[in-house]
Amino acid sequence: MRRNSLGQSQFLTCAGREIHFTEWGDRAAPPLIMWHGLARTGRDFDITAAAMAKDYWIICPDTVGRGLSQWSPDRDREYCYDFYGKTALSLFDQLGIDKTPWIGTSMGGSLGMSLAAGALKGRISHLVINDIGPEIPVEAVERIKTYVGNLPKFNCLSALAAWFRAAYLPFGENPDIYWQTMLETSFRRTDDGHITVHYDPAIVSQFTLHGSDLELWDEYDTITCPTLLLRGADSDVLPRDVAQAMTERGPRAQLVEIEGFGHAPTLGSDGEIDVITEFLQT
C-alpha cells in the first residue's frame, strides 16, 4: 500500500458496534495504536501520527460513543473499559495485528493498562500512558464530570472554538492547527440547529456505574511490558505521588514530566515525539 501523507478514515464492526478509526502510514510498517481520552476522538493524534507515520502504520480509533463511531444503544453496559476492550480486541484481530505498542492519553492510557494486564497481555509490546494513573483524585473526577456531562450548545462554530480553548486550557500551548483540527473533528449539529460536541453525553455514566474502572492498581501491578509514563507538570488527574508510585510498582514505569501542561499533554511537540520514539526503540 502506498504510504499515506494524510490520515484515512476507515470503519469496522467491532463487538457489534461500528468503530471509526483513522490510519496513517503504510500497512507493511510496524503497527502502532494511539487511543484518545474520555470525551475526545482519535483525531487528537493528527500531529503526532503524521510525524511518526514514516516509521509506523498508525491506527487512531474513535471509542464507541465518540467522534464518527456508533453511539451505544446499551449505554449503561457498554460505556466502560470491559466493552471498550472488546472493541479493541476485535480491531486487533480484524486488522491482523499480533503485537503492537499502545499510546493512550487519559482514558486511553487506563484502557491500555487494563488490556496490557488482561485481554491483550503479551500483545502490547510497549505501553505509553499519558497523564493517568491507577487511581484518580475525587476532585479531578468531579471536574471532568462537570464539563463532560453537560454538553454546551452554541449558535456558531466560533463560539464552540472558544469553548474548546477554555475547557481544554490544561492542554497547554498548541499551534492553531491543533485547535482548528479539534474544532473541525469534534462538533455536531443538533436537531434544533445548534452546535455541540461530537460525543454521547451518556459516556459520563462510566464514573458512577463502573467505578472499578478508576481503580486499576491490581491490573497495573501485573503489567510486564516496558512502560513510559508521561505526566503534565501541572496535572490534577495524575498527582506526583501516584506517578512516583508507578515507577516503583508493576512495570516500574519510566517517568517523564512535561512542563507547561496540565491534563493532558497533547504529544505534538518535537520533544514529546522524540521521547516516545526513543522509548519505542528500547
C-alpha positions as CSV (number, residue, x, y, z in Angstrom):
1,M,0.0,0.0,0.0
2,R,1.2,3.5,-0.8
3,R,2.2,5.5,2.3
4,N,-0.5,7.9,3.5
5,S,0.6,11.5,3.7
6,L,-2.8,12.2,5.3
7,G,-4.8,10.1,7.7
8,Q,-7.5,8.0,6.1
9,S,-10.9,7.2,7.7
10,Q,-11.9,3.5,7.9
11,F,-14.8,1.7,9.6
12,L,-15.1,-1.8,11.1
13,T,-17.7,-3.5,13.1
14,C,-16.2,-4.4,16.4
15,A,-18.1,-6.2,19.2
16,G,-21.3,-5.4,17.3
17,R,-20.7,-1.7,17.0
18,E,-19.4,0.3,14.1
19,I,-16.0,1.8,15.0
20,H,-14.3,4.5,13.1
21,F,-10.5,4.8,13.0
22,T,-8.0,7.0,11.2
23,E,-5.0,5.2,9.8
24,W,-1.7,6.7,8.9
25,G,1.4,5.3,7.1
26,D,2.0,2.0,5.3
27,R,0.2,-1.2,6.4
28,A,3.5,-3.0,5.8
29,A,5.2,-1.0,8.6
30,P,5.1,-2.0,12.2
31,P,1.7,-1.1,13.8
32,L,1.1,1.5,16.5
33,I,-2.1,2.1,18.3
34,M,-3.0,5.6,19.6
35,W,-6.1,5.8,21.9
36,H,-7.7,9.1,22.9
37,G,-9.1,10.5,26.2
38,L,-12.6,10.3,27.6
39,A,-14.5,12.9,25.6
40,R,-12.1,13.2,22.7
41,T,-11.5,11.4,19.4
42,G,-8.7,9.7,17.5
43,R,-8.1,12.9,15.5
44,D,-6.4,14.4,18.6
45,F,-3.3,12.5,17.4
46,D,-3.2,14.0,13.9
47,I,0.1,15.9,14.5
48,T,1.7,13.0,16.4
49,A,0.6,10.4,13.8
50,A,1.7,12.5,10.8
51,A,5.1,12.9,12.4
52,M,5.5,9.2,13.1
53,A,3.9,7.7,10.0
54,K,7.2,7.4,8.2
55,D,8.1,4.6,10.6
56,Y,4.8,3.1,11.6
57,W,1.3,2.0,10.5
58,I,-0.7,4.0,12.9
59,I,-4.3,3.3,14.0
60,C,-6.2,6.0,15.9
61,P,-9.7,4.7,16.8
62,D,-12.7,6.7,18.0
63,T,-14.1,4.9,21.0
64,V,-17.7,3.8,20.8
65,G,-19.9,6.9,21.6
66,R,-17.3,9.4,20.3
67,G,-16.5,11.0,17.0
68,L,-17.6,9.0,14.0
69,S,-18.0,5.7,15.9
70,Q,-21.5,4.4,16.7
71,W,-23.3,5.5,19.8
72,S,-24.1,2.6,22.0
73,P,-27.8,1.6,22.3
74,D,-26.9,-0.1,25.6
75,R,-25.1,2.7,27.2
76,D,-25.1,1.6,30.8
77,R,-23.5,-1.7,30.0
78,E,-21.1,-0.6,27.2
79,Y,-19.6,2.7,28.2
80,C,-16.9,1.0,30.3
81,Y,-13.4,-0.5,29.9
82,D,-14.7,-4.0,29.6
83,F,-16.6,-3.2,26.4
84,Y,-14.0,-0.8,25.0
85,G,-11.5,-3.6,25.5
86,K,-13.7,-6.0,23.5
87,T,-13.8,-3.5,20.6
88,A,-10.0,-3.1,20.8
89,L,-9.5,-6.9,20.7
90,S,-11.8,-7.2,17.7
91,L,-10.0,-4.3,16.0
92,F,-6.6,-6.0,16.6
93,D,-7.9,-9.3,15.2
94,Q,-9.6,-7.9,12.1
95,L,-6.6,-5.8,11.2
96,G,-4.2,-8.7,11.7
97,I,-2.3,-7.1,14.5
98,D,-0.4,-9.6,16.6
99,K,1.7,-7.3,18.7
100,T,1.9,-3.5,18.9
101,P,2.9,-0.6,21.1
102,W,0.0,1.3,22.6
103,I,-0.1,5.1,23.3
104,G,-3.0,6.1,25.4
105,T,-4.0,9.6,26.6
106,S,-6.0,9.7,29.8
107,M,-8.9,7.2,29.3
108,G,-6.8,5.6,26.5
109,G,-4.0,5.1,29.0
110,S,-6.3,3.5,31.5
111,L,-7.7,1.2,28.8
112,G,-4.1,0.4,27.8
113,M,-3.3,-0.6,31.4
114,S,-6.4,-2.8,31.6
115,L,-5.7,-4.5,28.3
116,A,-1.9,-4.9,28.9
117,A,-2.8,-6.8,32.1
118,G,-5.7,-8.7,30.6
119,A,-7.1,-9.4,27.2
120,L,-4.1,-8.1,25.3
121,K,-1.4,-9.2,27.7
122,G,1.6,-10.2,25.6
123,R,0.2,-8.3,22.5
124,I,1.0,-4.8,23.8
125,S,4.8,-4.6,23.3
126,H,5.3,-1.1,24.8
127,L,2.8,0.9,26.8
128,V,2.8,4.7,26.8
129,I,0.5,6.1,29.5
130,N,-0.2,9.8,29.0
131,D,-1.2,11.6,32.3
132,I,-3.4,9.0,34.0
133,G,-2.8,6.6,36.9
134,P,-4.4,3.5,38.5
135,E,-6.2,5.9,40.8
136,I,-7.6,9.4,40.2
137,P,-8.3,12.1,42.8
138,V,-12.0,12.6,43.5
139,E,-11.7,16.4,42.8
140,A,-10.3,15.7,39.3
141,V,-13.1,13.2,38.6
142,E,-15.7,15.8,39.7
143,R,-14.1,18.4,37.5
144,I,-14.2,16.1,34.4
145,K,-17.8,15.0,35.1
146,T,-18.9,18.7,35.2
147,Y,-17.9,19.5,31.7
148,V,-18.3,16.1,30.0
149,G,-21.8,15.5,31.3
150,N,-23.1,19.0,30.4
151,L,-22.9,19.4,26.7
152,P,-22.6,23.1,25.6
153,K,-24.8,24.4,22.8
154,F,-23.9,27.3,20.6
155,N,-25.3,29.1,17.5
156,C,-22.0,29.1,15.7
157,L,-18.7,27.3,15.4
158,S,-16.6,30.2,16.6
159,A,-18.3,30.1,20.0
160,L,-17.6,26.4,20.2
161,A,-14.0,27.1,19.2
162,A,-13.6,29.5,22.2
163,W,-15.3,26.9,24.5
164,F,-12.7,24.3,23.4
165,R,-9.8,26.5,24.2
166,A,-11.3,27.3,27.7
167,A,-12.4,23.8,28.6
168,Y,-9.0,22.3,27.5
169,L,-6.8,25.0,28.8
170,P,-4.7,22.4,30.7
171,F,-3.7,21.0,27.3
172,G,-1.2,23.8,27.3
173,E,0.2,25.8,24.3
174,N,-0.6,24.3,21.0
175,P,-0.4,25.5,17.4
176,D,-3.5,27.0,15.9
177,I,-3.8,24.0,13.6
178,Y,-4.3,21.7,16.6
179,W,-7.3,23.8,17.8
180,Q,-8.6,24.1,14.3
181,T,-8.5,20.3,13.9
182,M,-10.2,19.8,17.2
183,L,-13.0,22.1,16.1
184,E,-13.5,20.5,12.7
185,T,-13.5,16.9,14.1
186,S,-15.3,17.4,17.4
187,F,-18.6,19.1,16.6
188,R,-22.0,18.0,15.5
189,R,-25.3,19.9,14.8
190,T,-28.3,19.1,17.0
191,D,-31.8,18.6,15.7
192,D,-32.7,22.2,16.7
193,G,-29.8,23.6,14.7
194,H,-27.3,24.3,17.5
195,I,-23.7,23.3,17.5
196,T,-22.4,21.0,20.2
197,V,-19.6,18.5,20.8
198,H,-19.3,15.1,19.0
199,Y,-19.9,12.6,21.7
200,D,-22.7,10.9,23.6
201,P,-23.2,12.7,26.9
202,A,-24.0,9.3,28.5
203,I,-20.3,8.4,28.4
204,V,-20.0,10.1,31.8
205,S,-22.1,7.3,33.4
206,Q,-18.9,5.2,33.5
207,F,-17.9,7.1,36.6
208,T,-21.0,6.1,38.5
209,L,-21.9,2.7,37.0
210,H,-18.4,1.3,36.5
211,G,-16.5,2.9,39.4
212,S,-14.0,0.0,39.4
213,D,-12.7,1.3,36.1
214,L,-11.0,4.0,38.2
215,E,-9.2,1.5,40.5
216,L,-6.6,-0.2,38.4
217,W,-3.7,-0.9,40.8
218,D,-4.3,-4.7,40.7
219,E,-4.1,-4.6,36.9
220,Y,-1.1,-2.2,36.9
221,D,0.9,-4.4,39.2
222,T,0.6,-7.3,36.7
223,I,1.8,-5.4,33.6
224,T,5.1,-6.7,32.3
225,C,5.7,-4.8,29.1
226,P,8.1,-1.7,29.1
227,T,6.0,1.3,30.2
228,L,6.6,5.0,29.7
229,L,4.6,7.4,31.9
230,L,4.1,11.0,30.7
231,R,2.9,13.5,33.2
232,G,1.8,17.1,32.7
233,A,3.7,19.0,35.3
234,D,0.5,20.8,36.4
235,S,-1.8,17.8,36.2
236,D,-4.6,17.4,38.7
237,V,-5.5,13.9,37.3
238,L,-2.1,12.3,37.9
239,P,-0.7,13.6,41.2
240,R,3.1,13.4,41.5
241,D,3.0,10.9,44.3
242,V,0.8,8.5,42.3
243,A,3.2,8.9,39.3
244,Q,6.2,8.2,41.6
245,A,4.5,5.0,42.9
246,M,4.0,3.9,39.3
247,T,7.8,3.9,38.9
248,E,8.2,1.6,41.9
249,R,5.4,-0.9,41.2
250,G,4.3,-3.2,38.4
251,P,6.3,-2.5,35.3
252,R,8.2,0.3,37.1
253,A,7.4,2.9,34.5
254,Q,9.9,5.4,33.2
255,L,8.5,8.8,34.2
256,V,8.9,11.9,32.1
257,E,7.3,15.2,33.3
258,I,6.3,17.7,30.6
259,E,6.4,21.3,31.6
260,G,3.6,23.7,30.5
261,F,0.8,21.1,30.6
262,G,-1.8,20.0,33.0
263,H,-4.2,17.2,32.0
264,A,-3.1,16.2,29.5
265,P,0.0,16.8,27.2
266,T,-1.1,16.7,23.6
267,L,2.1,14.9,22.4
268,G,2.5,17.0,19.3
269,S,5.8,18.8,20.0
270,D,9.1,17.6,18.7
271,G,10.3,17.0,22.2
272,E,7.4,14.8,23.2
273,I,7.6,12.8,19.9
274,D,11.3,12.3,20.4
275,V,10.7,10.9,23.9
276,I,8.1,8.5,22.7
277,T,10.1,7.4,19.6
278,E,13.2,6.7,21.7
279,F,11.2,4.7,24.2
280,L,9.6,2.6,21.4
281,Q,13.0,1.6,20.2
282,T,14.0,0.1,23.5
